[in-house]
Amino acid sequence: MKKLVGAIVAAMLIALLATTVYAETTSIGLELGEEMPDFTAPLTDGTTVTLSDLLKENDLVVVNIFTSWCQPCEKEFPAMEEVYEANKDRMTIVSLSREPQDTLEIIADYKESHGLTFPMGLTEDNLSFLTLSGVPVNIFINRDGKVAYVRVGAFLQIQDFEDKVNAMLDPNYDGKVFAEDRAVSLTPYLFGGIGIFSLLQVISLWILLRKAGKPGWHSLIPLLNSYQEFDIGWNGWFGILSDLLMLGGLISGALEANLIFRYGPRILSLAVAVPGCIKIAKSFGKGTVFGVLMAIPGLRVIMRLILGLSKAKYLGKG
C-alpha cells in the first residue's frame, strides 16, 4: 500500500509539473516585434482612447489588462503609478478591465480609491484580438507601434517595471524586443496540491476503515466519509455535523459575513470533532494529543494516514 501511495503521489506531481511547463509556453496571441493592432476603448472620464493617437504623443504605451477583483493587479498598481508619474511626459499607461461585470462607474471608483492617475476604462470587445487566459497582462508598445514586451502576471517589484520602461525610453533604444515574461503563478500548484490532498484523503480513509473492519469503499462517498470514520469511535452523525459546521463557516467567510457567523461554526465544528477523534485515536492505541491533532482540518488527513500505515492495531469493536 505504501508503494501504491507513493506511485500515485509521484504521478500527480508529474502531471502538475507538466501543467506548469505548458503554462509557461502560452501567449496572448501577439508576436513580439509585430505591429500592435489599433483599438479604441472607453475611459472613466467619458472619453475614448485610441492607440494610434497615443503613439503620436508618447514614446511608450503600456496597455494593462486587469479586473477590479484581481488582487495581483491591485498589488502592481502602486509601482506602475510611481513610474508613470515620473515619466508621463514621454509614456502613458492605459489600464482596461476585461471583466464583463465591471462598469465605467465601478472602474472610476476603483481608480479614485487607489489613487491612480493614468487613464482607465474597459476593453469591451475592442481587444478581441488578444487571447487572454488570466490577468494582469501588460503589453509594452514602443515608439514604432510594435509589441516590444509582454508581461503575463503582475509586477510585484517596482524595479522590474521601471527597468523595462527606462530601457524603452532610453535615447539609444533601437526598437529591440524583449522576451515574453511570465510571473510565477501559484495557480497550477494550488490545483495540483488540492488534487494530491484529495487523493490522500480518500486513500487514508480507505486504509483506516479497512483496518477497523469497515467497508473501505465508503471512503469514495463524500457524505459517508465522516459518518464511517467517526462511527469507528462513537456516533457517526456527529462527524457529519462537524463537517457541515465547517462548511457553513467556509461559506460564511466567502460571503463576507460577520466574524460570529464566519468563525463561530468553525469553532463549533472543532469542538464537536475533538471528542470523537480522541476516541478514534484511542481505539488504535494512540493518545489524546494524537486525537486532538486528528480533529484539526488539514492535519486530519495526515494523522489518519499515519494511523492506517502504522503498526497500530484496532482495539475497538468493528
TIBAVO-365541 format. One record per residue (C-alpha): y, z, x. Coordinates in steps of 0.05 Angstrom, whole numbers, plus 5000, padded with zeros to 4 digits. Each point is the difference from the previous one (the first is absolute). Layout:
<nodes>
YZX/...
</nodes>
This chain:
<nodes>
500050005000/504750155058/498849305026/501449714932/506650384994/502149775070/498249284985/503949994935/506250325032/499749515058/499749424951/506150274963/503950065065/498349295020/502249754933/506550395007/501449725068/498649304976/505050104943/505250245049/499149415047/500649524941/506550334978/503049895069/499149254994/503449914932/507049704994/505349924946/499249244996/505549825050/499049715069/504050295056/505249495023/500249624935/506349954959/500750544948/500249704930/506750084967/500350484941/505050344953/499050714974/504050464954/503550615030/501850684972/507449844999/499049454949/500549435050/494649575032/498349885073/497749345030/496649985068/503549365022/506850324987/498150625039/497949595060/506949685002/503150685012/494750375040/496049905063/494250394970/497550134930/494650524987/496649924932/496950664981/494850014944/498950694969/498950384935/503550614973/493650425002/497949815071/500450615046/499449615066/505749564975/504250614988/498550285069/502349375037/506649924962/504150515041/498449645065/501749334968/506550264973/502150285067/498649345036/503349604945/506550415004/500349895075/498949244995/502349784931/505349545031/494449555025/493950164958/498150214930/494150304964/498149794930/495250494968/496349744938/495150374955/493849624978/498050534949/500149694930/501950674969/506150075045/506649784969/506849885032/502250664971/494250375031/501349685068/507450154994/498550744990/495049985057/505149685046/505350524983/495350605005/497549785068/506949845028/498549275015/505549495009/496449345012/498749534941/494250194955/497049664940/493649684972/495449465023/498249794929/496449335008/504749745053/495550175060/493449764969/498649615064/498250665033/492950284997/501150755001/494350504999/504550615005/506750285019/504450085039/500649325033/505849815046/501449275016/504849855056/503649334993/503849785061/506549615005/496049354996/497350204932/493050085027/495050574992/500550355067/496150644985/496050304943/498650744995/494750214949/500750744990/505750495011/504450105061/499250755009/503950025066/507149765003/498949735070/494749504975/504849704950/506050035046/496349655057/498449394957/507049964972/503250055069/495349475028/502149504947/507450175005/500049945076/504749445023/494349725042/495149984942/496849315001/496750024931/493250225024/495350324949/496450675007/492850114981/498750254930/499450755000/496250454953/501350744995/493950445000/497650074929/496050604979/497849684935/493449695026/498350675033/501750374937/495549584956/494649995053/500350765006/499550074924/494049555000/496550385056/501750674968/497449784932/493649755032/498950655037/501450384935/494349644965/495350075060/501450745009/499050164927/493649584998/497150395059/502250674972/497049874931/493549745029/499350615044/501250454940/494749634959/505149654956/499949264984/504249685055/501749384960/504750434958/504849975059/501649294980/502750224933/507150255010/500350494942/493450325018/501850105073/503250684987/495150204945/493849875043/503050315062/502650644968/493850074957/496250165065/503650665003/502650144930/502449704934/501649275018/505449914947/504750415044/499349465053/502449484950/505750464979/502050085073/500249255011/503949874936/505250525020/500849685068/500849324967/505250284953/504050265059/499749335035/502349634938/505750504990/502149895072/500049254991/504350084937/504750455039/499050584952/502950695017/496750445052/496150414949/496549404970/499249685068/496950575039/497650474945/493949594981/498249915074/500250765012/495850124937/495149475024/499150355066/499250684965/494649714955/496449655057/499850575051/494950464965/495349424986/500449735070/498650685029/493750044958/497949315022/501150185073/495950644993/494449634966/499449625065/500450625043/507349925018/505650514996/506250114958/504749655049/495749374997/500450024924/507550085000/500849405047/495449614955/504850114941/505949685036/501149274981/498949565060/495850515036/494950024943/496749355020/499550225073/497050684984/495349684950/497749515053/498850575049/495750354948/495949384987/498949825072/499050705027/493350365003/502350484946/494950094945/501750034927/498850724977/501849934927/496149754940/499549254989/
</nodes>
